[in-house]
Amino acid sequence: MSYDMPIAVCPEFSVLYEDDAVLVVDKAAPLLTHPTGDKNEPTLWHGVRELLAYELACGGQVSLVNRLDRETSGITLIAKTADAARELGKAMQQRLLQKEYLAVVQGVPAWDSACCAEPVLRMETVAPTRIHVRQCCHPLGKPCRTEFEVLQRVPARPGLPAMSLLRCKPHTGRMHQIRVHAAYLRCPLVGDKIYGGDEQNYLDFIESGWTPQLAARLLLPRHALHAAALSFPLGGTTINVNCPMPSDMRQLLEAKHGEAALR
């Protein structure tokens, strides 16, 4: 199959856990989780179907239980059987899946921990925006709750602003929830083209792709968000999976000068 490659896609993923019922993988960014629209490019769904070709031939299936944004890396849970898909679907509805994310954000929060419970809705329903998918905090939105904890504070370095590493625990599953709540708390994610402070960054990226000008403004080609831990019930037991922070986020925190972060 030939693919159209509108942006640089890393079609890689690695297996974190597998049994007869489920597969848990570490999805790279900016890999799409599932085919969407008219895009003809590699996706996690394609790769997993190739990996599980034998199981599919024997009556198995590939059901993506959680779906990460293109630019979010980390843990993705896949059901390999219809029974597992049903059980995990019910667990999702009952909010029994416990998720933790790591995020590198702009600035250094004064707080060590915070909980944002602002409702979230699509911004264009209440305010002007040039980005159709943009969400915002608004009293008319759907209930939404995210816990944040500061794990590391990194002072400004030559060519790099101050930034922090946060642990994020979403208790609901709204679109862009962590990114919206982090921006509401005045610590938007590094590399976030939509919520990082200027909508023009997203529009410029859509028009021209990743450029030196965007690199200077955003520091990272994708938003710095990683699904790092997942706990889920299955077959009467609880399965816990962890996924280490990827190198691009780690290097951003460890960089000694601006050039190291812009690669």
N, C-alpha and C positions, 0 to 999 in steps of 0.2 A: 504493500500500500504506500502510495506517495502522499506526503503531507504538505500543506501550506504552513509556513512557519512565520506568522506575523510578528512574533517576538521570540527571543532566545528561550527555548524551553529545555529544561533538564528532565528527561523522561525517566529518571531513576527513582527507585524505591527499594527499600530493604525490608526483609521479614524480621519482625520483632518477636512474634509468637504465632504458633500454629497448632491446632489439633484437628480432630475430624469434623468439628462444627464451624470453626471460625479461623480467620487469618487476620493478623494485626500487622500493619506495615508502617514504615516511616516514609511518608511522601515528601519528595523534594519540592522546592519552589523554583520557578513558577509553573508547576505541572497542574493542569486541570484534573479535577477528580473524576469528572464524568463528561462524555460528549455533550456539547451544548450548541444550539443554534446551527449556523452554517460553518462553524470552525472545523477545519480538517487538519487536526494535529494530534500528536500522541496524547493519551490521557492515562491516568492510573487505571481506569476501568479496562482499557485495552491491555495494559501490561499484566494485570491480575488474571484476565481471561487466558492469556498465553501461559502464565505460570500454572494455572489450574486446568489446563486443557484436558488432562486425564480425568479429573473429577467431573468436569462438565460432560465429557463423553459418557460417563457412567451415571448421569442423571443429577449431578450436583448443580449448583447455581452460584452466581456472583451477585450478592446484594450488599451495596454500600450502606452501612448503618449510619455513619456520620460522614459529612462531606465538608472538607476544608476549602476555604477560598483558595484560588489559584496561588496567591502569594504567601499563604500560610503554610508552613512546613509542619511535619510531625505525624502523630498517631492517627491512623485511619483504620476503622474496624469494618471487616467484611464478613458477612455470613456466608457459609459454603453450602448450607442446606436450607430447605424451606422451614423446617422446625426451628432452627436457630434464628432465622430471619423473623419468624413470628414472636419468639420469646424475647429477642432483643428489641423488636419494635414495641412490644408492651412495656419493656423496661424503660425505653426512651420516653414513652408517654407518661410513665409514673415517675420520671426524673430520677431513676435509680443508677444511671450512668454518671459517675463522678469524673469531672475533667479538670485538668490543670494546664495552664499555658504559661510560657515564659515570654515576656515582652521587653524589648529595649525601647525606652521612651526618652523624649526630650526633657532636659532639665532634671532638677533634684527636688522631689517633693519634700515639704516640711514634715509630712506625716510618715509614720512607719507602716501603718496599715489604714485602709479606708474601704468603705462599702458604698457603692453607688447604686441607688435604687430608682433612678430616674426612668420614667416610661420612655419608650422609643417608638418612633414612627418614621415613615418616608418623608423627607424634608419638603419635597415639592408640594405636599398637601397643605402645608402651613406657611411656607416661606419660599422666596425665589432661590433657585439653584440651577446651575448649568449641567449638573450631573444627576441623571435620572435615578441611579441606585443609591444616592446619598441618603443616609438616615440621620436623625437628630433626636435629642432629648426634648420631650414636649409633654405637658400634662394630659393631652388627648391620646397619647401613645399607649402601646400595650405594656403590661407590667414587665419589668426587667430588673435584674439584680446581679451585680458583679462584685466580688471581693478582690481587693488588691493588697499585696504585701511587698514592701521594698526589700529586696535581697542584696542589692549592691548599689552604691552611689559612686559615680566616676566623675571627678572634677574635670573642668575644661582643660584641654591639652592644645598645643600649637596646631591650628587648623581644624580642631574639633571642639564642639561645644560640650557643656556638661550633659551627662545622660545618666540613666538609672536602669537597673534590671529589676523587673517586677514579676512576682508570681500572681497569676490571675485565675480566679475561680468563678466561672459563670454558673449561675443557678437557674438561668433560663437560656433559651436558644434563639434569641432574636438575631436578625441579619446584622452583621458587623458589630455585634454587641460590645465586645471588649474594646474595639477601636473607638466606638462612639463614646463609651463611658470614660475611657482614658482621656480622650480629648476634652470631655466635659470637666474632668478634674484638672485640666490645664497641664497634662503631660501626654500629649499625642505620641503615637509610635514613631520612632525614627523610620524614615523611608515611606511613610504613609502619604500617598498621592492625593487622597480624598480628604482625610481628616487632619493632615499635618499643618494646616494653617492657610493654605492658598489653593483654591480650586484650579487655578491655572496650571499647577503642576500636573494634575491628571489630564487636562485637556492637551497640554504640550506632549505628554507621553503618548497619548492616543494618536496624535498627529505625526510625531517624529520618532517615537521610540526613546530608548535611553540615550541621553546625550551628555556631553561634558557639563553643560549648563545645569541639567537636572541633577547630575552627580554632585555638583557643588552645593545645590540647595538641599538635597535629600539624603546624601551620604551613602545610602544603600539602594540597590536596584529594586528591592521589594520591601514591603512593610515588615518590621522586625518582630514577627509573632510566630511562636512555635508551640504546637500541641505536645506537651512534655510528659503527661501522665494520664492514664485512663484506668478506671476501675469499673467492672461491669459484672452483673450476676448471670450465670449460665449453668443450667443443669444442676442446680442446688448448691453451687459453690460460687465464690467471688474470685474473679481473675484480675490481677493487677499488672499493668504493663507500663514501663517507663522508657523514655526516649531522650537521649542526651541532646543538649543544645547544639545546633549545627554550627559549622565553622564560620560562616559569614557573620552571625551574631556574636560569637565568641571573639572573633578578631576585631570586631567593632569595639567591644569593651576593652580589649587588651591593646589596641593600637596606640603607638607612641607618638604618631604624627598623622596629619591628615591624609597623606598619600596611601597609607596602609589601609585606611577605611574605604577608600574609593575604588579599590581594585574589583 
